[in-house]
């Protein structure tokens, strides 16, 4: 998730919302309740880089609610998009 820190805020939000939706499907949690968490979010209560954006905060918290297999499934689904959106170049990989 640290790679998301270097992405533009728009891409961060897009990926975070996708993760929230996917996580809510996997844990059979009502998506509207997750959206309410975003609305009630107070960034002053937290100190981490992703806590400044309620969507990213809720996405990461949603990942914590998953078991290891579910979490790995979501991360595998979105890591390529995160890497492709990142300005970090990985040595040995041609574009």
GIJO-V258539 format. One record per residue. N is the residue number from 1. NEAR is the number of other ideal C-beta (glycine too) atoms within 10 Angstrom. Layout:
BEGIN
<<N,NEAR> <N,NEAR>>
END
This chain:
BEGIN
<<1,18> <2,8> <3,12> <4,21> <5,12> <6,13> <7,19> <8,10> <9,11> <10,9> <11,16> <12,20> <13,16> <14,15> <15,20> <16,24> <17,17> <18,15> <19,23> <20,24> <21,14> <22,19> <23,25> <24,18> <25,12> <26,17> <27,13> <28,6> <29,14> <30,9> <31,12> <32,8> <33,9> <34,20> <35,15> <36,12> <37,14> <38,16> <39,7> <40,8> <41,17> <42,8> <43,11> <44,7> <45,8> <46,13> <47,8> <48,11> <49,12> <50,20> <51,17> <52,12> <53,18> <54,19> <55,20> <56,25> <57,20> <58,22> <59,28> <60,18> <61,16> <62,23> <63,17> <64,8> <65,14> <66,17> <67,10> <68,7> <69,8> <70,16> <71,16> <72,11> <73,14> <74,19> <75,14> <76,9> <77,12> <78,17> <79,12> <80,9> <81,14> <82,19> <83,12> <84,9> <85,17> <86,15> <87,7> <88,9> <89,8> <90,8> <91,4> <92,5> <93,7> <94,3> <95,5>>
END
